[in-house]
Amino acid sequence: MNATVTNAIAQQALVGPDVSDLVHEFSGPQWLERYQKSLMGVFGTPQRVLVRGAGALVWDADGKEYLDLLGGIAVNALGHAHPFVTSVISSQLATLGHVSNFFTSPTQVALAEKLLELVQAPGGSTVFFANSGAEANEAAFKLARAHGNSQGKPRILALEGAFHGRTMGALALTAKEAYRKPFEPLPAGVEHLPFGDLTALESALADRDVAALFLEPIQGEIGVRPLPPGYLRAARELTRKAGALLIVDEVQTGIGRTGNWLAYPEIFGAGFKPADLPDAITLAKGLGSGFPIGALVGIGAEVSGLLGAGAHGSTFGGNPVATAAALATLHTIESTGLLGAVRSLGAALREALAGTAGVAEVRGSGLLIGFDLDAPVAAALVQAGLAAGFIVNSPAPATIRLAPPLILSRAQAEHFLAALPELIASANHTAKGAAS
Ligand SMILES: *Cc1c(COP(=O)(O)O)cnc(C)c1O
């Protein structure tokens, strides 16, 4: 079928029946009441019921507009309802939506090649596609076990503060006790080392019985905490010497979030060369610009060969629509020079935040930003933000995280910065009221 026919079909689909024929309009409170009765309670009460988005803006069921500075937790890289991504997804779905992994499709192959190119992976490197960050890390966990089991290396290392996902394998890699404890026993062999402590890493690797070390270049969920300077470089050297894989989780930091395709080279430091790449990289969040997709990139032929035929699988992983969404995302980031824009807007935003009264510390890179408040009033600030039309996130009691769409405009960033002193004052006021 030629492209014109494909587009005509997509067009037809777009003007036909839509979701409003399936789901009728209710107010926010009505939806929330129905939510409480029908959805499992794992997320608590949702903050709002969102019905529509465009660029960095979203609207709730009651018609209120918000500037989305969280971007679906670093997912909506190109914002909401991006026209090119929408049209590519629609036309792919109208052409071929799903095939199972007994088959492949052009978008799957093209995306794998594109990711290997962006990562600057050497020949022999390959990609496994999943549907989420946790699933990408599950695949990486199996990669680590395959390596460890073949060499008599039972231990796997991760760091305190790490977040790698909520499924059982990924949860074993995640550090937070409150997430882990209720679900033990978890897959065995994982140890968490003190964050940024090279002496601890060196001694953990001394017996050459470690299969892999999992690291995030910048820990996102704990409040945007980059590895200290020199740590990643030393970790690369130490794992190589000990015969352990270095597996880097770029689920949150990858795909332009920090103003580069990966955060690894920047956090590695000056003089980074492709030979310094880790042994595997996991990607997800921003990759499909909101369409679910995850990926494990095996760097080099040896690591890529660890998972052979029958070793792993996924029914949905790498399907034509998800891989088309990712190709559209990568193409748009490239063709619009978005990486440079993210670097400069991120730098300006961090500088302005650092100069804002009530802000104690600013961390991060590009448009992954964490800032600490003088007082533990972040939850109240999130509420004040919503009331004023801003979506931000508090990963810790005194910390606000921003991970807006990469297409955020300077004017939108300035709009938030102008409102922030009032939001901080309001949060302090609310917290004081609650305390007295
Ligand atoms: C979000 C996240 C995950 C988990 O991704 P899901 O898609 O929620 O399963 C894993 N690692 C990191 C670093 C993340 O930020």
The ligand as an ORCA input file, in Angstrom:
! r2SCAN-3c Opt
* xyz 0 1
  C      10.333      5.036     35.790
  C      11.581      4.281     35.944
  C      11.616      2.876     35.845
  C      10.354      2.052     35.695
  O       9.700      2.316     34.523
  P       8.158      1.830     34.365
  O       7.846      2.179     32.947
  O       7.358      2.587     35.366
  O       8.122      0.385     34.610
  C      12.836      2.255     35.912
  N      13.970      2.952     36.080
  C      13.983      4.289     36.193
  C      15.279      5.006     36.361
  C      12.788      5.004     36.141
  O      12.796      6.328     36.282
*
